[in-house]
Amino acid sequence: MHIADFVSGSLAGGIGVVVGYPLDTVKVRIQTQKQYKGVWQCIETTFSKEGVKGFFKGMALPLTTVSMTSSVAFGTYRNCLHCLSQARGAGGGPNTKMEVFLSGLAGGVAQISVMAPGDIVKVRLQCQTESKKGATNTSKPKYQGPVHCLLSILKEDGVRGLYRGALPLMLRDGPSYAVYFLMYRTVSELLTDFGEKKPSWIGVMFGGAVAGMSAWTVGTPMDVVKARLQMDGLLGKKQYRNFFHCLTKTLRTEGVGVFFRTLGLNYVRAVPVSMMVFLTYEVITAFLQTSSDNTDTPPVGFE
């Protein structure tokens, strides 16, 4: 993996986290807490009770681990592309769409090993609705920060607790990253002028937006199951025995529509996040004067 790819992907991923985090908090709360009936009600309630800081709860850990997550996912993706190309005997030629899809799938699955612990900490901190403004009539938050949350989960549930929700996370990110990489590759090729090796800036941003929206179309149902398993028992009585019980109970009691309840919100969030991630990646890569064959290697910034 080229060092410039790692630096560009890490910085772009960090910017993506910051840009998309407020709406990610709203999304997680709607998925896991029935007190919120819609996006605007959740935004208004969060702002009035917790202020602007309420939208950024738990952001520190994703920011500090984005480099590790990016390196695993992006490195796996590029190595799989190379191995599949060699196995086909392409001799360094361009990869096929199927190879891009399979490599993206492998990258999305591989990153779960380092992403899952940070993700459950993020979700639990995002769902803490208690205010820290000192009001005497509110309960004290269970977790005082990312480190305290991480250590508390380890103490209560062991290492296994850090990987609660890892199965739906894998089922979300594997197919989603496959679609994410494939759509960016396809759209960027369509928007690249004849004779050029790379798309224009408009092509980069449009390709990123389409890739992000496509990925969330595939990933939103498993995102709902993941969040519910991660929060199960924290806000009340434990409801789910395992992944399949959560999936079937949610489907039976709330219908298939609940799995796509936050899809529109994910679209709204995916467009600016993916545009900024891809644009930042291309700008930094160009600044570092790396190779120009980056149309098939978008930065890891889906989440």
Disulfide bonds with the S-S distance in Angstrom:
none
